[in-house]
């Protein structure tokens, strides 16, 4: 599996932080806040693959772009960036030695926690 940083999603996530479209939840909240398969399917039906991909920081280049498996490291609920999603992505990227993704997600985490608005 070859996973690379999804630059468009990274830029989208930084825009969400800048706009304040965030949920400052706790680390363990992601299991409750992550989109369900039904929510993912509904979003895909309404918005398509390009917009769906903006919510995933990693891309598995070995899988077709029009499969859910192509998209890795979700960070939000299709409305807001979730702190718990960022923390989860940061941890999983580090565990799998995806250094480029770990670095990007750590930057998001810092932007999010540094935003005291």
N, C-alpha and C positions, 0 to 999 in steps of 0.2 A: 504494500500500500504506500503510495506517494501522496503525502498531504502537504499542500502549500497554503500560505496565507491568502485569504480572500481580501485583497486590497480594497475593493469596493465596499465590502461589509465593514472593514475596519474604519474607513472614512465615514460610512453611515453611522456607525456606533459613536464616533467622535462628535458628529453633528447632533446626535440625540443628547449627548452629555451637554454640549454647548447650549442646546435649546431647553435643557432641564427636563427632558422627556425620559426620566429615570425613576426607578423604584429602589430606594435605599434599604433594601431588605437584608436579612441575615444569611450567612453562608448556607445553612441547612434548609432554607426556604425553597431552593430550586426545584426539588421534587414536586412541590405543590404549585409552583409558578411557571414551570416549563410548559410549553404548549403540548396538548395531547395530540395523538395521531389525527383525531377528528378535526381539531383546530388547525393543524397543519394542512390537511386536505382542503378544508374550507378556504383557507388563505390562498392556497395554490389555485383553486378553482376560480377565485375572484381576481387574483393579481398576477398569476403566472410565475414561471421559474426564475426570471430575472429578479423580481422583487422578493420572492421567497429567499433567494440566495443572499440577499442583503442582511439577513438575520443570522448568518452562519460564518464564523471567522475562518474556517478551514474548508479546503476543497480537496477531495480525493480525486486526483487526476487520472486514476485508473478506472473510474466508474463514469458512466454516461451522465452528462449534465442534467438530463431530465429524469433523474432518479433521486430519491431522498438520500440514498447512501452516499451520493457525491458530496453532500453538504455535512460538515462536521463543526462541532463547537458552537452550538446555539448560545445566544446571550440575551435574548429578550422574548417577549410574548406577542410580537408583531405590532405592538403599540409603543412599548417602552423598553429601554435597556434596563435589565435587572442586575443589581449588584451581585446577587447570589448566582446568576448565570455567568457573570464575568469571573467570579471566584471559582466556580465549577470548571469553566473552560481553562482557566489558568492552571488549575491543579491537574486536569487531565492532559493538557498539552505538555506540562513538565514531566509527568509520569511516562509519557510516550516519546520523550526526547524531541519534540517539535519545537526546537529552540526559537525559530523565527515567530511562531505563533505565541509561545510563552512570553517572549519579549513584547509583542504587540498587546497581548491581553494584560500584561503587567502595566503597560502604559495606560490602558483604559482604566484599570483599577485605580491607579494613581490619580488620573483625571477625575474620576468619580468621587473618590474619597477626599480629594483636594477642593471639590466644588462645595462650598458651604452656603450656597444660596438657599 
